[in-house]
Amino acid sequence: MFTTKANTIFQEVINTYHVINTVDQEFSNPYSKADDLLGHLLYRKCWIDTVQWHYEDIIRDPQIDPVAALTLKRKIDASNQDRTDMVEYIDSYFLEEYKNVTPKEGATINTESPAWGVDRLSILALKVYHMEEEATREDASEAHKAACQTKLDVLLEQRVDLSTAIDTLLNDIASGDKYMKVYKQMKMYNDDELNPVLRSQK
């Protein structure tokens, strides 16, 4: 199953990040683009999500210096663009993978592409990791740990359901029961021709 591979890689990414546990650490992808393109894309995707998760923690510090906050906001913006680009790369992989499949008569389109489901699965892996941290944190109260364990149980159930849905979608695409139709995100706020504030600075 595809999601078995994806969830394994996501856990590997998150564990690797937390060895040093800093947003400034060097990135290295252990999956070769030539030998395992899908693994390469999944690892990069989850790394972007993991770094951004911690950016979001840092920027919520009420004592953060305003100049540092602005710099970090720019990094978050760039990370969001990278995240979107990686989703589109993963969808391109699936489009290539299933390019020779002829959709059956009556085949339907899904509400989201496979890669946007993968995006949610990657974020869910981060939620599971950090909720488990809270559920087992030694300096937390028993009430806090119990509440977090209840939330963790829901997240784990959600991961099973989402994984099943993604695998089912890919199987349906492979069999021709569904077909892929991918729309680029066409984000406007980073484009100096489409964002009126950026355009006015030209």
Salt bridges, closest charged atoms under 4 A:
ASP36 OD2 - LYS5 NZ 2.98
ASP49 OD2 - LYS45 NZ 2.47
GLU56 OE1 - ARG60 NH1 2.78
ASP77 OD1 - LYS73 NZ 2.76
GLU88 OE1 - LYS184 NZ 3.89
GLU96 OE2 - LYS99 NZ 2.69
GLU112 OE2 - ARG120 NH2 2.80
ASP119 OD1 - LYS45 NZ 2.75
ASP119 OD2 - ARG83 NH2 2.59
GLU134 OE1 - ARG137 NH2 3.10
GLU134 OE1 - HIS144 NE2 2.71
ASP139 OD1 - ARG137 NH1 2.84
GLU142 OE2 - LYS145 NZ 3.11
ASP177 OD1 - LYS104 NZ 3.12
GLU193 OE2 - LYS202 NZ 2.32
